[in-house]
């Protein structure tokens, strides 16, 4: 009897370093690779009226799934593509094709694990095995020197222990070939409007720091370019807080988020680079960021749904949040009257991307200055960011909002100080807020202080061509 296994691709849209997929090929005579566009992931988020997956994310996902299909075709295979609820679609396919087991990548947070549980229950009735494989992190949870329930609540403590006591497993090789059942129907790729009602593919803004295209092929090309072709990794630590341009940071995060590249693949490539060019602070820092990413995923395992509640993983009942929709919308649309905030929010709105430095500042502004429910901001990022990763996004928002694992109590960003430090000449603000282009560098980050005469000189009319601040901003100017 032919042994068949379905491999369900999720946030592991790659052929390299994919243990579960490789194991399915080894364990079965025939493998059915499938990707299901879960329609729930494109519904609106509660009362906010925004889709869980916005157009920039949807475009990147569509490109990534298409590239996975293309790469499977090169191996004489293909990818089954469906729309619906994975637990229903896959259980029906499993019965139709008399499969022995379903293999898939393990996820960490409740929405995803609920789907796993639901599918597992449906399969159990028909005596079909369900096996999950962990491949989302640099360090495997089984290799940590403590139970995840004992995960340190300070990142530095975690990092020091794992760097000293844990080993990073080698990446798995890409499969050579696989055999599909005959007569399998593969389905067509959906159009974006089939995922998000009345939507169309977003246009590329000429000011975008980087034009992202989804897929494993693009991910590996970017890895090669950043390390080997341009040598930009050599200066990563010095440039990582940049705001403009393609190479101030690695830009690996979108491909990591959808599993188009694995963290271990990046790690091994960095180690090859170090062997040829020598290690430095920047090569270490890139790996350091991967370890941070691991930490947020393990935090999600430890704290579960607390990650998504206003009280956060600290279960902080003291902080109070407002639900002022007008303030939130001004923040979303880059109309707060604070140039550094507005420029970053415009970049996010028009490109689906924002620098790490920008994310910290806009999140702090929403939570600490406007005191708007931080979960609204996290939900907007979920919808809009091309590189949305559930654990990193919600973990970082916990951290910034003061309900997470920040060892420094009441961390606060002085937006004016930050703007002058990271955009001293105002180039970033002027790129995304052309209405402020004529303002001199020393004034562009505090345009609300301009006199009527100065406004006229620089072609600015506060309250008309550029908004007045939504809060008392002069507090940042006091030394």
C-alpha positions in Angstrom: 0.0 0.0 0.0 1.3 3.5 -0.9 2.2 5.6 2.1 1.1 9.2 1.7 1.9 12.2 3.9 0.5 15.7 3.5 3.0 18.5 4.3 1.1 21.6 5.3 3.3 24.7 4.7 2.6 27.6 7.1 5.1 30.2 8.0 7.9 28.1 6.7 7.7 28.9 3.0 11.0 27.4 2.0 12.7 24.2 0.9 16.0 24.7 2.6 16.3 23.9 6.4 12.8 22.6 6.6 12.9 19.5 8.8 9.3 18.6 8.6 9.1 18.7 4.8 12.3 16.7 4.5 11.1 14.2 7.0 7.8 13.8 5.1 9.7 13.0 1.9 11.9 10.5 3.8 8.9 8.8 5.5 6.4 8.6 2.6 6.2 7.1 -0.8 4.2 10.2 -1.9 4.0 13.6 -0.5 1.2 16.2 -1.0 2.5 19.7 -0.3 -0.2 22.2 0.5 -0.7 25.8 1.4 -4.1 27.1 2.7 -4.9 30.8 2.7 -6.7 30.9 6.0 -9.6 33.3 5.3 -9.8 34.3 9.0 -6.4 36.0 8.6 -7.9 38.5 6.2 -11.0 39.5 8.2 -11.3 42.8 10.0 -9.8 43.3 13.5 -12.7 43.9 15.9 -13.9 47.5 16.1 -10.8 48.9 14.4 -12.1 48.2 11.0 -8.8 47.2 9.5 -7.9 43.8 8.0 -5.6 41.5 10.0 -3.5 41.2 6.9 -3.3 44.4 4.9 -2.4 44.7 1.2 1.4 45.0 1.7 1.5 41.8 3.7 -0.9 40.1 1.4 1.2 41.0 -1.6 4.4 39.6 0.0 2.6 36.4 1.1 1.2 35.8 -2.4 4.7 36.3 -3.9 6.2 33.9 -1.3 3.6 31.2 -1.9 4.0 31.5 -5.7 7.8 31.2 -5.4 7.4 28.1 -3.2 5.2 26.6 -6.0 7.8 27.6 -8.6 10.7 26.0 -6.6 8.7 22.8 -6.1 7.9 22.7 -9.9 11.7 22.8 -10.5 11.9 19.6 -8.6 9.1 18.0 -10.7 6.5 18.6 -8.0 3.9 21.3 -7.3 2.0 22.9 -4.5 -1.7 22.4 -3.7 -3.3 25.8 -3.0 -6.6 26.3 -1.3 -8.6 29.0 0.4 -10.6 28.3 3.6 -10.0 27.0 7.1 -6.9 24.8 7.1 -8.4 22.4 9.7 -11.3 21.7 7.4 -9.5 21.8 4.0 -6.7 19.6 5.1 -8.8 17.0 7.0 -11.0 16.6 3.9 -7.9 16.2 1.6 -6.4 13.7 4.0 -9.5 11.5 3.8 -9.9 11.9 0.0 -6.3 10.7 -0.6 -6.1 8.2 2.2 -3.1 9.7 3.8 -1.2 8.3 6.8 -0.2 11.5 8.4 0.0 15.3 8.3 3.3 17.0 9.0 3.6 20.7 9.6 5.7 23.4 11.3 4.8 24.2 14.9 3.6 27.6 15.8 3.8 29.4 19.2 0.7 31.6 19.7 -3.0 30.8 20.4 -4.7 31.5 17.0 -2.2 29.2 15.2 -2.1 26.5 17.9 -5.9 26.5 18.1 -5.9 25.5 14.4 -3.4 22.8 15.1 -5.5 21.4 17.9 -8.7 21.5 15.8 -7.0 19.7 12.9 -5.5 17.1 15.2 -9.0 16.3 16.7 -10.5 15.9 13.2 -7.7 13.6 12.1 -7.8 11.4 15.2 -11.3 10.2 14.3 -9.9 8.7 11.1 -6.7 7.4 12.7 -4.5 9.9 10.8 -1.3 11.0 12.6 -0.5 14.6 13.1 3.2 15.5 13.7 4.7 19.0 14.2 8.3 20.2 13.8 9.9 23.2 15.3 12.0 25.3 12.9 11.3 28.9 13.6 14.2 29.8 15.8 18.0 29.7 15.9 18.0 27.7 19.1 15.7 24.7 19.4 13.5 24.8 22.5 14.7 21.3 23.5 18.3 22.5 23.5 17.7 25.4 26.0 19.4 24.8 29.4 16.0 25.3 31.1 12.4 24.6 30.6 10.5 27.3 28.6 8.4 27.8 31.8 11.7 28.9 33.5 12.7 31.3 30.7 14.5 34.3 32.3 12.4 37.5 32.3 15.4 39.6 31.2 16.8 39.1 27.7 20.4 39.6 28.7 20.1 36.7 31.3 18.6 34.5 28.6 21.3 35.4 26.0 24.2 34.8 28.3 23.0 31.4 29.3 22.1 30.1 25.8 25.4 31.5 24.3 27.3 29.6 27.0 25.4 26.4 27.2 23.3 25.8 24.1 24.3 24.6 20.7 22.7 25.7 17.4 21.7 22.7 15.3 23.0 22.5 11.7 20.5 23.5 9.0 18.8 20.7 7.1 19.6 20.2 3.4 17.1 21.0 0.7 15.4 17.9 -0.6 16.5 16.7 -4.0 13.1 15.5 -5.3 9.7 14.2 -4.2 6.9 12.2 -5.6 3.3 13.3 -5.9 0.2 11.2 -6.2 -1.2 11.1 -9.8 -4.4 13.0 -10.5 -3.8 15.6 -7.8 -5.5 19.0 -8.4 -3.3 21.9 -7.4 -5.6 24.9 -7.6 -4.8 28.4 -8.7 -3.2 31.3 -6.9 -5.8 33.6 -5.5 -6.0 37.3 -6.5 -5.5 39.8 -3.8 -9.2 40.9 -4.0 -10.2 37.3 -3.2 -8.3 37.6 0.1 -9.2 41.2 1.0 -12.5 42.6 -0.3 -12.2 45.5 -2.8 -8.4 45.6 -2.5 -5.8 45.7 -5.2 -2.0 45.2 -5.2 -0.3 48.3 -3.6 2.0 50.4 -5.8 5.6 50.9 -4.9 6.4 54.3 -3.5 9.6 55.7 -5.1 10.8 56.8 -1.6 10.6 53.2 -0.2 13.9 52.2 1.6 13.7 48.8 -0.1 11.4 47.1 -2.6 10.5 43.8 -1.0 9.5 40.8 -3.0 8.4 37.6 -1.3 9.9 34.2 -1.7 12.8 31.9 -0.8 14.7 32.9 -4.0 14.6 36.6 -3.1 15.5 35.9 0.5 18.6 34.0 -0.4 19.6 36.6 -3.0 19.3 39.3 -0.3 21.4 37.2 2.1 24.0 36.8 -0.5 23.9 40.5 -1.5 24.1 41.9 2.0 27.0 39.6 3.1 29.0 38.8 0.1 28.3 41.3 -2.8 28.2 44.5 -0.9 29.9 43.6 2.4 27.4 45.8 4.3 27.3 43.3 7.2 30.8 44.6 8.1 29.2 47.9 9.3 25.8 46.6 10.5 26.2 47.6 14.2 27.1 51.2 13.2 24.3 51.6 10.6 21.4 49.6 12.0 19.7 52.6 13.5 19.5 54.3 10.1 16.2 55.6 8.5 16.9 56.0 4.8 18.2 53.6 2.2 18.4 49.9 1.4 21.4 48.8 3.4 21.4 50.5 6.8 20.0 47.2 8.1 19.9 43.7 6.7 16.1 43.9 5.7 15.9 40.1 6.3 12.9 40.4 8.6 10.0 40.0 6.0 11.5 36.8 4.7 12.2 35.5 8.3 8.5 36.3 9.2 7.2 34.0 6.5 9.9 31.5 6.8 11.3 32.2 3.3 14.7 32.0 5.0 15.6 30.2 8.2 17.5 31.9 11.1 19.9 29.0 11.0 20.6 29.5 7.3 21.5 33.2 8.1 23.6 32.1 11.1 25.6 29.6 9.0 26.2 32.2 6.2 27.4 34.7 8.8 29.8 32.1 10.2 31.1 31.4 6.7 31.6 35.2 6.2 33.5 35.4 9.5 35.7 32.5 8.5 36.8 34.4 5.4 36.7 38.0 6.6 37.0 37.7 10.3 34.4 38.3 13.0 33.6 41.8 14.3 31.0 43.5 16.4 28.7 43.8 13.4 28.7 40.1 12.5 28.0 39.3 16.2 25.3 41.9 16.4 23.4 40.4 13.5 23.3 37.0 15.3 22.5 38.9 18.5 19.3 40.2 16.8 18.4 36.6 15.8 18.7 35.6 19.4 16.4 38.5 20.4 13.9 37.1 17.9 14.2 33.7 19.5 13.6 35.2 22.9 10.3 36.8 21.9 9.1 33.4 20.5 10.0 31.6 23.7 8.3 34.4 25.7 5.1 33.7 23.7 5.4 30.0 24.7 5.8 30.9 28.3 3.1 33.6 28.7 0.5 32.5 26.1 -2.4 34.9 25.7 -1.1 37.4 28.2 1.0 38.7 25.3 -2.1 40.1 23.7 -3.9 41.7 26.6 -3.6 45.3 27.7 -2.1 44.2 31.0 0.7 42.4 29.2 2.9 39.7 30.4 3.5 41.6 33.6 -0.3 41.5 34.3 0.0 45.3 35.0 -3.4 46.5 36.3 -2.2 50.0 37.2 -1.8 51.5 33.8 -4.9 53.0 32.2 -5.4 53.3 28.5 -7.8 55.6 26.6 -9.8 54.5 23.5 -9.7 57.9 21.7 -10.3 56.9 18.1 -9.5 60.4 16.7 -6.1 60.3 18.3 -5.4 56.8 17.1 -6.5 57.7 13.5 -4.2 60.8 13.6 -1.3 58.6 14.6 -2.2 56.0 11.9 -2.3 58.6 9.2 0.8 60.6 10.3 -1.2 63.7 11.2 -0.1 64.2 14.8 1.8 67.4 14.3 5.1 65.8 15.5 7.2 65.5 12.4 9.4 62.5 13.4 6.3 60.5 14.3 4.4 61.6 11.2 7.2 60.8 8.8 7.6 57.3 10.2 3.8 56.6 10.1 3.7 57.9 6.5 6.4 55.5 5.5 4.6 52.6 7.1 1.3 53.6 5.5 2.7 54.0 2.0 5.3 51.1 2.0 4.4 48.6 4.7 7.8 49.1 6.3 9.5 51.2 9.0 12.9 51.1 10.6 13.4 49.6 14.0 14.2 53.0 15.4 11.0 54.4 14.0 8.9 51.6 15.5 10.3 52.2 18.9 9.5 55.9 18.7 6.0 55.7 17.3 5.0 52.9 19.7 6.3 54.9 22.7 4.5 58.0 21.4 1.2 56.2 21.1 1.4 54.4 24.5 3.4 56.8 26.7 2.4 60.3 25.3 -1.1 59.7 23.9 -1.8 56.9 26.3 -3.9 55.2 23.7 -4.5 51.5 24.2 -1.2 50.0 23.0 -3.0 46.9 21.6 -4.5 49.1 18.9 -1.1 50.1 17.8 0.1 46.4 17.8 -3.0 45.5 15.8 -2.3 48.2 13.2 1.3 47.0 12.9 -0.1 43.5 12.4 -2.2 44.7 9.5 0.4 46.9 7.9 3.9 45.6 8.4 5.3 43.4 5.6 7.5 41.8 8.2 4.8 41.2 10.8 5.9 38.4 13.1 3.3 37.7 15.8 5.8 37.1 18.6 8.3 39.9 17.8 5.5 42.4 17.2 3.5 41.8 20.3 6.6 41.2 22.4 8.1 44.5 21.4 4.8 46.4 22.0 4.6 44.8 25.5 8.2 46.0 26.1 7.6 49.6 24.9 4.2 50.0 26.6 5.7 49.1 29.9 3.7 45.9 30.4 6.5 43.6 29.2 9.9 42.3 30.2 11.8 45.6 30.1 14.3 45.6 33.1 14.3 49.4 33.0 11.1 50.7 34.6 9.2 53.5 32.9 11.3 53.6 29.8 10.4 56.7 27.8 11.5 58.2 24.5 11.9 61.9 24.2 10.8 62.2 20.5 12.6 65.5 19.9 15.9 64.1 21.3 15.5 60.9 19.3 14.7 62.9 16.1 17.8 65.1 16.4 20.0 62.1 17.2 18.9 59.9 14.3 17.8 62.5 11.7 20.0 65.4 12.5 19.7 67.0 9.1 16.0 66.3 8.9 16.5 64.4 5.6 14.2 61.5 6.7 11.4 63.8 7.8 11.6 65.9 4.6 11.5 62.7 2.5 8.2 61.6 3.9 6.7 65.1 4.7 7.5 67.1 1.6 5.4 70.0 3.0 8.2 70.6 5.5 11.0 70.5 2.9 11.9 74.2 3.2 12.2 74.1 6.9 15.9 74.3 8.1 17.4 71.3 9.9 17.4 73.0 13.3 13.6 73.7 13.0 12.1 70.8 11.2 11.7 68.6 14.2 10.0 71.4 16.2 7.9 73.1 13.6 5.2 73.8 16.1 7.4 76.5 17.6 7.8 78.5 14.4 6.5 82.0 14.4 3.9 83.2 11.8 6.7 85.0 10.0 8.9 81.9 9.9 6.1 79.8 8.7 5.5 82.1 5.9 9.2 82.0 5.0 9.2 78.2 4.9 5.9 77.8 3.1 4.2 76.2 6.2 0.8 77.1 7.7 0.4 75.2 10.9 -3.1 73.9 11.2 -3.5 73.9 7.4 -0.5 72.6 5.4 0.7 70.8 8.5 -1.2 69.9 11.6 -0.8 71.4 15.0 0.5 69.0 17.7 -2.1 66.7 19.2 -0.4 67.1 22.6 1.9 69.5 24.6 5.1 68.9 22.7 7.2 71.7 24.3 7.9 69.3 27.2 10.5 67.6 25.1 12.4 70.9 24.5 13.0 71.6 28.2 16.6 70.7 29.1 
